[in-house]
Amino acid sequence: MISKLFKSRSVAKANLPTIPTGRRVYAVGDIHGCADLLDQLIGLIEADEIARGPAETTLIFLGDIVDRGPASAAVIDRLRGLDATRSDVRFLLGNHEEIFLGALDGEPKALRLFCRIGGRETILSYGMDATEYDQLDYEAFSRRIEQLVPDEHQEFLRAFEDMIVIGDYAFVHAGVRPDTPLDLQRTSDLRWIRDPFLDHRSALEKIVVHGHTMTDEIERRSHRIGIDTGAYSSGRLTALGLEGTETWTLQTASVPEAH
């Protein structure tokens, strides 16, 4: 009886999703221009690394680093610096970066959408005055943002990835099309999908770690883990840690309620 019990426990553990031996991953949810929260979370990650001991560590940022919050330009600078000082930092392109780059390329639809989904805060973080923003038409706005956003910021964003697979986990911005193999996914789904993915209930090719859809707390399902906890509105920026079969979370403090 005892030998059967030990055997069943070892089989159950073997079936848990895993990160390859010797590796550790921190996946960071949607930052949305919150540079102060990013600094806090990086501090938490660095302390956690020290406490857990040496490992081959990868930091993955799940996209939507810009828009809505007040300091998108500072976030990009901070992440560029992090990328320069750490051995393995990777970035996924979110739908907000896609629209930002489209606006910088002068695409009319992207320009209009950029202004509707938090791009105002982004471009003000590059030094545009709020009065100037309100006075510009789209054509003039297009020329102006090209002047304000440094080439190195644009090059940084354009190098972002669409999907990262490590062990039994796939990291994407928004989700995946459930009936499509991972290697055949469309970038539009990886950056924008909601209901067909969120409503899915059965197993997928990998455990999908994603942001994009905001929830009050981390959303854990058998086949996916959502970690967009609405940093720009809640004050909670979240990282998911993974090592072996273990998972854990790190999170900044929430914004106190007004009284």
Backbone as a ProteinNet text record, in pm:
[ID]
protein_1_A
[PRIMARY]
MISKLFKSRSVAKANLPTIPTGRRVYAVGDIHGCADLLDQLIGLIEADEIARGPAETTLIFLGDIVDRGPASAAVIDRLRGLDATRSDVRFLLGNHEEIFLGALDGEPKALRLFCRIGGRETILSYGMDATEYDQLDYEAFSRRIEQLVPDEHQEFLRAFEDMIVIGDYAFVHAGVRPDTPLDLQRTSDLRWIRDPFLDHRSALEKIVVHGHTMTDEIERRSHRIGIDTGAYSSGRLTALGLEGTETWTLQTASVPEAH
[TERTIARY]
83.5	0	86.7	190.6	276.7	351.4	401.7	475.1	384.7	258.7	163.3	137	129.6	106	221.4	345.1	461.7	466	429.2	430.3	329.1	208.9	104.8	145	213.6	258.3	366	458.5	565.4	511.4	411.4	349.6	278.3	205.4	133.9	231.8	345.1	443.8	505.4	527.1	586.5	495.2	364	268.3	247	304.7	290.1	371	319.2	398.6	529	635.2	766.4	851.4	943.4	1049.4	1175.3	1257.1	1375.8	1465.9	1528.7	1615.1	1723.7	1742.2	1845.4	1801	1676.4	1626.1	1518.7	1505.1	1402.1	1346.7	1217	1152.3	1067.5	1076.5	982.2	909.3	777.2	695.3	623.7	633.6	578.9	458.7	349.6	227.3	233	120.7	109.6	149.1	249.3	302.2	225.6	189.2	109.9	161.6	289.5	342.8	361	363.6	377.9	522.7	608.5	751.5	780.2	705.7	729.6	699.5	590.9	556.7	658.1	706.5	809.2	933.5	977.4	1095	1072.6	953	921.9	927.8	869.8	863.4	1001.4	1082.6	1218.8	1294.5	1273.4	1334.4	1288.7	1159.6	1106.7	1166.2	1178.8	1236.5	1382.3	1458	1599.4	1616.5	1533	1539.2	1500	1400.1	1354.7	1463.5	1532.7	1643.1	1749.9	1787.2	1890	1844.6	1718.7	1666.7	1661.1	1635.1	1619.7	1751.4	1853.9	1983.5	2004.4	2123.9	2160.8	2072.5	2047	1975.6	1996.4	1971.9	1972.7	1837.2	1835.7	1709.6	1674.2	1548.6	1494.1	1381.8	1387	1277.1	1200.4	1068.7	983.9	879.3	876.9	775.6	669.4	544.3	437.5	373.3	427.8	373.1	283.5	238.5	162.2	241.6	362.4	444.6	410.9	340.1	310.1	160.4	125.5	-13.2	-77.2	-173.4	-261	-192.6	-80.6	-7.4	73.2	133.4	192.7	335.7	404.3	549.5	598.6	535.8	574.7	718.9	760.7	898.3	997.8	970.3	1058.4	1059.2	944.8	938.4	1029.6	1022	1106.9	1254.3	1289.8	1428.3	1471.7	1384.3	1418.2	1436.9	1352.1	1362.1	1481.7	1514.9	1635	1759.4	1759.7	1871.1	1879.8	1764	1760.2	1813.3	1772.5	1816.4	1968.2	2024.4	2168.1	2250.1	2189.5	2265.6	2239.2	2135	2106	2128.7	2157.1	2195	2076.5	1956.8	1844.1	1714.1	1684.2	1557.7	1489.5	1362.2	1290.3	1157.6	1112.4	995.6	898.7	770.3	664.7	594.4	555.4	486.8	338.1	288.1	146.7	70.5	-61.4	-142.2	-117.3	-82.9	-56.6	75	176.3	299.6	273.5	191.1	158.6	95.7	0.8	-66.2	28.5	110.7	209.3	303.2	354.1	444.2	370.8	245.6	166.9	147.3	123	108.2	238.6	350.3	480.4	508.7	450.2	464.5	365.8	279.7	185.4	60	28.6	-92.4	-215.9	-307.4	-422.2	-506.4	-539.7	-620.7	-547.1	-417.7	-338.1	-329.4	-315	-309.4	-435.9	-550.5	-677.4	-695.4	-660.8	-676.3	-577.8	-457	-355.6	-408.4	-473.6	-526.3	-644.1	-711.7	-829.4	-794.8	-679.7	-651.7	-534.5	-514.4	-413.2	-287.4	-286.3	-168.3	-140.1	-243.2	-221.6	-119.3	-138.4	-45.5	94.7	101.1	231.6	306.5	240.1	312.1	340.8	256.8	289.3	414.5	437.9	557.2	684.7	671.5	786.3	805.9	726.1	748.8	650.4	551.1	450.5	363.2	334.3	246.5	100.9	20.3	-120.1	-196.1	-163.9	-230.2	-196.6	-70.7	-31.8	-103.7	-112.7	-181.9	-325.9	-394.5	-534.9	-553.5	-449.8	-463.2	-425	-346.5	-295.1	-400.9	-403.7	-483.1	-397.9	-456.8	-385.8	-259.7	-264.5	-147.5	-32.1	-61.1	42.6	89.4	-3.4	30.6	127.6	103.8	191.2	334.1	348.1	482.2	548.2	468.7	524.1	571.3	495.7	537.9	662.7	676.8	798	921.3	901.9	1011.2	1041.6	938.5	954.4	1006.9	967.6	1004.3	1140.6	1240.3	1375.5	1381.9	1473.5	1490.3	1520.2	1599	1636	1516.1	1416.5	1294	1215.4	1206.8	1135.6	1204.2	1335.6	1411.2	1393.9	1391.8	1371.8	1237.3	1130.4	996.9	983.2	1043.6	1031.4	1101.5	1187.7	1258.6	1183	1067.6	992.1	943.4	925	884.8	733.5	687.5	544.9	509.3	599.6	574.2	707.5	709.2	827	782.5	850.3	818.3	937.3	911	1012.6	949.7	1004.6	949	804.2	719.4	577.1	492	557.3	486	508.1	401.7	410.2	370	452.9	429.4	387.4	271.3	219.6	157.2	124	60.9	-85.6	-166.9	-311.9	-364.1	-312.3	-363	-335.4	-399.9	-381.6	-517.5	-521.7	-639.8	-641.2	-740.1	-733.4	-723.8	-783.5	-784.5	-668.5	-569	-456.6	-325.1	-238.8	-108.4	-29.5	54.3	129.3	214.6	272.9	361.3	286	151.6	70.4	-16.8	5.4	-76.1	-54.6	-161.7	-152.1	-111.1	-25.3	19.2	-99	-201.2	-317.8	-386.1	-391.9	-450.1	-358.9	-230.6	-136.5	-142.3	-177.3	-178.2	-316.7	-423.8	-555.8	-664.6	-646.3	-756.7	-811.7	-942.1	-1004.2	-1093.2	-1223.1	-1321.1	-1288.3	-1248.6	-1224.6	-1119.1	-1026.7	-922.4	-970.1	-1025.6	-1065.7	-1179.4	-1266.1	-1379.1	-1342.2	-1223.3	-1179.6	-1160.4	-1195.8	-1191.7	-1101.3	-1058.6	-981.5	-832.8	-753.9	-608.2	-561.3	-447.4	-382.4	-244.9	-177.5	-46.1	54.2	46.2	129	41.1	89	23.6	56	-46.4	-27.4	-25.3	83.8	95.6	74.8	-19.8	-59.8	-99.1	-107.3	-160.3	-284.9	-296	-396.5	-535	-586	-719.4	-705.8	-752.4	-731.2	-823.8	-766.9	-842.6	-792.3	-875.9	-838.3	-718.1	-713.7	-602.9	-557.8	-447	-400.3	-511.9	-533	-636.7	-571.3	-587.5	-525.9	-631	-605.1	-684.9	-591.2	-646.2	-561.8	-473.6	-514.9	-442.6	-385.3	-411.6	-361	-349.1	-261	-244.8	-241.4	-340.2	-348	-292.8	-199.5	-133.1	-141.4	-239.8	-262.1	-354.7	-298	-377.4	-402.3	-401.8	-445.7	-358.8	-227.6	-132.2	-169.8	-209.8	-233	-353.9	-446.6	-564.3	-564.7	-501.7	-505.2	-380.4	-269	-141.8	-76.1	-136.7	-81.5	-18.2	113.8	188.4	239.5	217.6	237.8	344.7	424.7	517.6	485	492.1	475.6	613.1	652.4	778.2	755.5	848.1	838.6	977.5	984.5	1109.2	1073.6	1122.2	1081.8	931.5	865.8	718.9	654.5	736.7	686.2	647.6	541.6	505	477.5	505.5	478.2	456.4	409.2	381.5	449.8	485.2	535.4	447.4	414.7	318.5	343.6	330.9	340.8	214.2	222.9	108.4	0.9	-123.8	-235.7	-247.3	-315.8	-339	-442.7	-416.6	-517.2	-644.4	-757	-884.2	-894.3	-955.2	-975.3	-1089.6	-1075.9	-1180.2	-1233.2
-121	0	125.8	129.7	246.6	267	159.1	172	223.9	182.9	231.5	380.8	425.9	566.3	652.9	611.2	684.9	688.7	575.5	569.5	665.2	673.1	761.7	907	940.3	1077.9	1116.4	1025.3	1054.9	1069.6	989.2	1001.5	1134.9	1175.4	1303.7	1418.4	1413.3	1519.6	1523.7	1405	1399.2	1460.1	1458.4	1510.7	1660.8	1724.5	1868.3	1940.7	2054.4	2132.1	2177.1	2180.9	2207.5	2298.9	2366.2	2443.5	2357	2355.4	2269.1	2290.3	2182.7	2183.9	2290.8	2363.5	2466.2	2602.5	2610.6	2737.5	2794.6	2926.1	2998	3107.1	3128	3228.1	3320.4	3450	3548.2	3610.9	3597	3660.4	3779.6	3895.7	4020.9	4064.1	4097.1	4138	4279.3	4326.5	4454.1	4571.5	4647.7	4759	4887.8	4913	5029.4	5161.5	5188.5	5319.4	5348.5	5246.2	5266.6	5239.6	5338.1	5320.7	5297.1	5362	5344.1	5200.7	5143.7	5005.9	4909.1	4939	4855.6	4851.4	4966.5	4970.5	4887.7	4900.3	4821.5	4672.1	4631.6	4488.8	4433.1	4509.1	4464.4	4443.3	4533.2	4515.9	4386.9	4355.7	4232.2	4109.8	4115.7	4003.4	3981.4	4089.4	4076.9	4019.1	4060.4	4004.8	3858.1	3822.2	3683.9	3595	3645.6	3570.3	3537.5	3636.2	3615.8	3510.5	3518.9	3426.6	3283.1	3266.7	3131.9	3071.3	3151.5	3097.9	3099.4	3058.5	3067.9	2982.8	3035.6	2963.6	3040.5	2973.9	3042	3111.3	3241.3	3315.2	3390.7	3379.2	3454.4	3544.3	3671.6	3765.1	3783	3763.2	3779.8	3886.6	3989.1	4094	4067.5	4053.9	4001.9	4104.5	4226.3	4325.4	4427.1	4525.4	4640.3	4713	4751.7	4829.9	4978.2	5019.5	5161.2	5187.1	5319.3	5369.5	5365.6	5454.3	5463.4	5519	5462.1	5515.9	5638.3	5709.5	5840.3	5840.2	5723.2	5727.3	5621.1	5611.4	5509.5	5526.6	5650.7	5674.5	5625.7	5651.3	5607	5455	5391.2	5244.9	5186.1	5241.6	5191.2	5210.3	5325.1	5347.1	5246.3	5222	5127.9	4987.3	4945.5	4810.1	4796.3	4901.4	4898.2	4883.7	4954.2	4941.9	4803.2	4746.3	4611.8	4510.4	4526.3	4436.4	4443.5	4561.7	4580.6	4523.6	4506.6	4465.7	4322.4	4259.3	4120.1	4030.9	3903.9	3814.4	3765.2	3756.9	3698.7	3769.9	3876.9	3949.3	3946.9	3908.1	3895.5	3970.7	4016.6	4104.4	4056.5	4053.9	4020.2	4147.6	4149	4266.1	4257.8	4354.7	4360.7	4440.3	4440.2	4515.5	4666.2	4714.2	4857.7	4897.2	4811.9	4840.5	4835.1	4740.3	4730.9	4860.1	4912.4	5035.8	5155.1	5160.5	5268	5270.3	5155.6	5149.2	5186.3	5143.5	5181.9	5332	5393.9	5539.4	5607.7	5555.9	5612.5	5596.7	5493.9	5473	5556.8	5631.3	5719.2	5651.5	5533.9	5463.5	5533.1	5580.6	5658.1	5586.6	5458.6	5386.2	5369.7	5342	5325.7	5457.5	5569.7	5700.2	5726.9	5700.2	5725.2	5632	5505.2	5409.6	5439.4	5477.4	5515	5624.8	5722.2	5833.2	5791.6	5682.5	5637.5	5541.3	5475.5	5367.9	5401.1	5527.8	5566.7	5624	5647.5	5704.1	5847.8	5919.4	6057	6058.8	5970.8	5964.6	5925.7	5837.1	5796	5913.2	5986.7	6093.7	6211.6	6235.2	6338.5	6299.6	6169.3	6125.5	6152.4	6179.2	6215.3	6367.3	6441.2	6585	6671.5	6612.9	6695.7	6763.7	6890.2	6964.6	6926.2	6918.5	6879.4	6974.4	7102.5	7199.7	7172.1	7142.4	7109.8	6984.5	6883	6759.1	6788.8	6872.6	6902.7	6982.8	7054.8	7141.6	7074.6	6968	6907.1	6823.5	6831.4	6735.5	6609.8	6503.9	6376.9	6386.5	6462	6474.5	6541.7	6649	6718.6	6633.8	6561.7	6474.9	6365.4	6309.9	6206.3	6257.3	6375.5	6432.7	6460	6505.6	6546.1	6425.2	6318.1	6203.4	6138.1	6144.3	6090.9	6169.2	6300.1	6383.5	6354.3	6326.5	6314.2	6177.7	6072.6	5937.2	5900.2	5877.2	5849.4	5723.8	5723.9	5607.1	5481.6	5496.8	5378.6	5317.8	5397.6	5343.5	5265.4	5320	5250.4	5118.9	5120.7	4998.6	4893.4	4938.8	4847.5	4776.6	4852	4793.3	4701.3	4738.1	4658	4522.7	4507.4	4380.3	4283.6	4323.3	4238	4111.6	4005.4	3874.9	3855.7	3747.1	3715.4	3605.4	3508.8	3396.3	3342.6	3298.1	3235.9	3105.3	2996.7	2866.1	2819.6	2787.4	2732.8	2616.2	2498.6	2380.6	2358.2	2342	2314.6	2440.2	2556.4	2684.8	2760.8	2824.8	2918	3055.9	3154.9	3291.3	3376.2	3439.8	3525.3	3648.5	3747.4	3865.8	3840.6	3803.3	3796.3	3654.8	3560	3423.4	3354.5	3240.7	3163.2	3119.4	3087.7	3027.5	2880.2	2835.7	2701.9	2586.9	2600.3	2489.1	2494.1	2578.5	2596.7	2561.6	2479.4	2449.1	2576.5	2573.9	2692.8	2747.5	2659.3	2707.7	2762.7	2759.4	2813.6	2930.2	2979.8	3088.8	3217.5	3294.5	3425.7	3530.3	3622.8	3727.1	3810.7	3828	3906.5	3840.7	3706.6	3637.5	3647.6	3631	3636.8	3771.4	3877.9	4013.3	4063.7	4004	4064.1	3969.3	3840.1	3745.9	3758.5	3736.3	3729.7	3605.3	3618.4	3515.1	3374.1	3353.9	3214	3146	3224.5	3172.2	3169.5	3280.3	3289.2	3192.5	3164.5	3074.5	2927.4	2900.6	2762.3	2693.5	2566.1	2496.7	2373.6	2321.3	2197	2223.4	2116.6	2126.9	2187.3	2255.1	2310.2	2246.2	2278.9	2221.8	2253.2	2372.7	2415.8	2492.2	2510.3	2602.5	2743.2	2823	2955.2	3060.5	3136.2	3248.5	3376	3459.6	3573.4	3693.3	3808.1	3930.8	3970.9	4101.3	4155.1	4172.3	4068.5	4075.7	4098.9	4214	4257	4183.9	4135.7	4073.1	4129.4	4119.8	4174.8	4101.7	3971.8	3889.2	3797.1	3729	3631.4	3530.8	3498.8	3403.7	3272.5	3169.9	3040.2	2941.5	2881.1	2772.4	2655.6	2539	2421.9	2437.4	2524.3	2536.5	2676.3	2772.7	2908.1	2981.5	3084.9	3170.1	3314.5	3394.1	3535	3623.1	3714.2	3793	3944.4	3990.8	4135.7	4178.4	4237.5	4280.3	4430.5	4491.7	4630.5	4731.8	4724.8	4809.1	4957	5008.3	5152.8	5199.1	5109.2	5148	5090.6	4975.8	4909.3	4932.3	4965.6	4974.8	4839.3	4732.8	4598	4552.7	4551.7	4495.6	4359.6	4258.2	4119.9	4049.9	3968	3876.5	3734.1	3641.6	3499.1	3434.5	3365.5	3293.4	3146.3	3085.8	2943.3	2880.5	2766.5	2691.5	2545.6	2453.6	2314.9	2303.2	2243.1	2234.5	2339.4	2427.1	2527.4	2655.9	2720.1	2854.4	2941.1	3070	3164.8	3302	3396.7	3530.5	3637.9	3746	3866.6	3980.1	4073.6	4176.8	4305	4418.3	4546.6	4570.4	4661.1	4690	4762.7	4736.4	4802.6	4946.9	5027	5167.1	5174.7	5247.1	5257	5324.3	5279.2	5341	5481	5571.4	5708.1	5708.9	5792	5801.2	5944.5
0	0	0	89	96.8	-33.2	-94.2	-220.7	-330.6	-331.9	-431.8	-412.7	-285.9	-256	-305.9	-278.3	-326	-477.1	-539	-685.2	-744.6	-686.5	-739.8	-725	-613.4	-592.8	-693.9	-721.3	-816.5	-957.3	-992.9	-1125.1	-1138.3	-1032.1	-1035	-1051.2	-978.3	-988.8	-1127.3	-1185.6	-1319.2	-1424	-1398.5	-1495.8	-1483.4	-1381.8	-1367.4	-1474.7	-1524.5	-1620.6	-1557.9	-1636.4	-1579	-1666	-1600.6	-1664.1	-1660.7	-1766.2	-1767.7	-1645.5	-1602.6	-1485.2	-1496.4	-1388.3	-1383.4	-1432.1	-1481.6	-1533.4	-1441.6	-1447	-1372.1	-1463.4	-1458.8	-1543.7	-1458	-1486.7	-1432	-1549.8	-1554.5	-1657.6	-1595.9	-1661.1	-1607.2	-1690.4	-1623	-1690.3	-1746.2	-1795.6	-1866.8	-1777	-1817.6	-1738.3	-1765.8	-1889.5	-1930.1	-1872.8	-1896.7	-1862.8	-1715.8	-1630.2	-1486.3	-1445.4	-1464.7	-1438.8	-1291.3	-1204	-1060.4	-1017.9	-1068.9	-1036	-1096.1	-1217	-1278	-1190.7	-1141.7	-1054.6	-928.4	-869.9	-750.6	-780	-892.2	-923.8	-956.3	-1027.4	-1054.8	-923.9	-827.4	-696.3	-628.4	-638.4	-580.7	-649.4	-780.8	-855.5	-815.7	-807.2	-772	-631.8	-536.8	-401.1	-401.2	-480.5	-489.2	-549.2	-649.6	-709.8	-607.1	-526.9	-424.9	-324.2	-282.9	-182.5	-235	-363.4	-420.5	-465.5	-480.5	-519.4	-669.7	-714.1	-855.8	-947.3	-1065.6	-1170.8	-1300.7	-1411.4	-1541	-1555.9	-1533.1	-1520.3	-1647.6	-1687.2	-1799.7	-1750.7	-1786.2	-1761.7	-1891.4	-1885.8	-2003.4	-1973.7	-2055.5	-2043.9	-2149.6	-2104.8	-2189.5	-2281.6	-2288.6	-2381.1	-2313.5	-2393	-2342.7	-2233.7	-2269	-2176.2	-2184.9	-2292	-2314.4	-2300.1	-2304.2	-2304.8	-2165.6	-2147.9	-2031.2	-1907.3	-1865.8	-1751.8	-1792.3	-1695.7	-1723.2	-1774.4	-1779.4	-1800.6	-1898.4	-2014.4	-2112	-2158.8	-2184	-2230.1	-2125.6	-1997.6	-1890.1	-1878	-1900.5	-1898.3	-2005.7	-2127.2	-2234.9	-2200.4	-2147.5	-2106	-2000.2	-1902.7	-1794.3	-1849.6	-1941.8	-1996.5	-2089.5	-2161.6	-2244.6	-2157	-2044.2	-1951.9	-1890.9	-1857.1	-1800.5	-1901.6	-2025.8	-2132.7	-2152	-2129.1	-2148	-2032.8	-1916.6	-1798.5	-1754.7	-1809.1	-1774.1	-1895	-1868.7	-1978.3	-2060.3	-2001.3	-2074.8	-2039.1	-2112.4	-2098.5	-2234.4	-2237	-2363.9	-2355.5	-2469.9	-2475	-2582.5	-2547.2	-2642.9	-2688.3	-2814	-2869.7	-2837.8	-2762.2	-2732.2	-2835.8	-2825.9	-2921	-2909	-2789.9	-2774.5	-2841	-2834.8	-2909	-3059.6	-3102.1	-3244.5	-3295.6	-3219.7	-3260.7	-3252.4	-3150.3	-3135.8	-3256.2	-3295.4	-3410.6	-3539.6	-3551.9	-3668.6	-3675.1	-3559.8	-3555.1	-3595.1	-3548.1	-3584.4	-3733.8	-3794.6	-3939.1	-4019.7	-3950.6	-4018.5	-4069.7	-4019.7	-4064.4	-4006.2	-4090.3	-4040.8	-3934.8	-3957.7	-3860.5	-3728.2	-3735.8	-3614.2	-3537.3	-3608.1	-3542.7	-3462	-3522.7	-3455	-3334.9	-3353	-3244.4	-3131.3	-3166.8	-3067.6	-2974.5	-3031.2	-2950.7	-2863.6	-2900.9	-2825.4	-2712.5	-2719.4	-2623.3	-2530.1	-2503.2	-2406.2	-2464.6	-2597.1	-2660.2	-2619.2	-2577.3	-2530.7	-2417.3	-2319.7	-2206.5	-2253.5	-2351.1	-2402.5	-2463.3	-2551.5	-2621.3	-2529	-2428.9	-2330.4	-2251.4	-2233.3	-2160.4	-2239.3	-2369.2	-2453	-2460.6	-2387.4	-2378.6	-2453.6	-2518.2	-2583.9	-2478.6	-2499.5	-2411.1	-2437.2	-2330.8	-2345.3	-2436.2	-2432.4	-2519.6	-2665	-2693.1	-2830.5	-2877.8	-2791.6	-2828.4	-2870.3	-2794.8	-2822.9	-2951.4	-2994	-3110.1	-3242.1	-3237.6	-3360.9	-3431.1	-3565.4	-3641.2	-3661	-3720.4	-3729.5	-3814.7	-3921.8	-4008.5	-3934.9	-3863.9	-3788.2	-3670	-3608.9	-3496.9	-3541.6	-3658.7	-3712.2	-3727.6	-3782.6	-3800.3	-3665.2	-3571.5	-3441.8	-3360.5	-3359.7	-3278.2	-3337.3	-3467	-3528.7	-3481.5	-3459.1	-3409.1	-3261.7	-3183.4	-3038.9	-2993.6	-3061.8	-3016.7	-3073.6	-2989.7	-3039.1	-3124.5	-3221.3	-3307.8	-3226.8	-3120.1	-3042	-2970.1	-2936.9	-2878.3	-2982.6	-3103.3	-3209.1	-3244.5	-3255.4	-3288	-3178.8	-3054.5	-2941.8	-2952.4	-2976.3	-2986.3	-3106.9	-3217.1	-3339.5	-3328.1	-3230.8	-3211.8	-3120.4	-3068.8	-2976.9	-3048.8	-2971.3	-3024.1	-3017.5	-3080.1	-3080.3	-2980.8	-2960.8	-2870.5	-2820.8	-2696.8	-2638	-2573.6	-2605	-2547.4	-2464.4	-2338.3	-2248.8	-2173.7	-2191.9	-2125.7	-2164.6	-2065.6	-2089.6	-2096	-2107	-2106.5	-2237.7	-2283.7	-2396.2	-2344.5	-2371.5	-2326	-2445.5	-2435.2	-2542	-2477.9	-2560.2	-2502.9	-2467.5	-2566.5	-2545.4	-2526.7	-2601.3	-2598.1	-2729.5	-2749.1	-2872.7	-2925.1	-3053.4	-3113.6	-3073.5	-2992.8	-2933.6	-3032.9	-3150.7	-3246.4	-3345.6	-3319.2	-3411	-3341.8	-3403.7	-3342.7	-3315.1	-3214	-3174.9	-3288	-3368.6	-3475.2	-3595.3	-3589.6	-3698.9	-3652.5	-3532	-3479.4	-3560	-3576.4	-3640.5	-3537.5	-3578.9	-3486	-3436.7	-3519.9	-3477.2	-3357.7	-3355.6	-3240.8	-3119.2	-3138.5	-3026.3	-2955.5	-3028.7	-2972	-2932.7	-2987.7	-2971.2	-2920.4	-2927.6	-2903.8	-2761.9	-2749.4	-2616.6	-2607.1	-2641.9	-2609.2	-2658.7	-2783	-2822.7	-2736.4	-2685.3	-2595.9	-2451.8	-2404.2	-2263.9	-2230.2	-2327.9	-2304.2	-2318.1	-2369	-2390.7	-2255.7	-2246.7	-2118.1	-2115.2	-2228	-2228.6	-2249.1	-2245	-2251.4	-2383.8	-2377.5	-2495.3	-2510	-2617.6	-2645.9	-2535.1	-2478.5	-2366.8	-2268.2	-2146.3	-2053.5	-2101.7	-2130.3	-2188.4	-2076.9	-2069.6	-1976.5	-2057.2	-2015	-2098.4	-2013.6	-2079.3	-2021	-2097.6	-2131.8	-2224.3	-2162.6	-2096.2	-2037.2	-1887.3	-1842.7	-1704.9	-1608.6	-1499.1	-1390.8	-1257.5	-1154.4	-1023.6	-964.5	-984.5	-935.7	-1048.8	-1028.1	-1127	-1154	-1280.7	-1319.1	-1360.4	-1278.5	-1304.1	-1353.5	-1467.3	-1520	-1548.1	-1575	-1598	-1720.2	-1815.1	-1941.6	-1965.2	-1874.8	-1895.1	-1761.8	-1760.3	-1643.6	-1692.5	-1652.7	-1691.6	-1581.2	-1617.3	-1512.7	-1537.2	-1614.3	-1626.4	-1513.7	-1409.8	-1293.9	-1293.8	-1411.8	-1426.6	-1356.2	-1379	-1304.7	-1306.6	-1422.5	-1433.5	-1354.1	-1322.4	-1245	-1104.2	-1084	-953	-869.5	-936.3	-865.1	-845	-898.4	-883.8	-1015.3	-1019.5	-1131.7	-1086.9	-1168.9	-1126.1	-1208.4	-1140	-1205.7	-1161.1	-1255.2	-1226.8	-1232	-1123.8	-1120.6	-1149.8	-1223.9	-1256.9	-1247.8	-1181	-1172.3	-1144.6	-1227	-1212.4	-1228	-1129	-1129.8	-1039	-981.4	-887.1	-959	-912	-956.9	-835.2	-846.6	-739.1	-800.6	-720.4	-773.7	-689.2	-756.4	-693.8	-741.9	-652.9	-689.9	-611	-680.3	-611.9	-530.6	-434.8	-348.3	-426	-393.4	-459.3	-413.7	-495.1	-460.7	-348.9	-239.2	-130.4	-180.5	-130.2	-166.9	-106.3	-183.7	-132.3	-31.1	71.4	174.9	179.5
[MASK]
+++++++++++++++++++++++++++++++++++++++++++++++++++++++++++++++++++++++++++++++++++++++++++++++++++++++++++++++++++++++++++++++++++++++++++++++++++++++++++++++++++++++++++++++++++++++++++++++++++++++++++++++++++++++++++++++++++++++++++++++++++++++++++++++++++

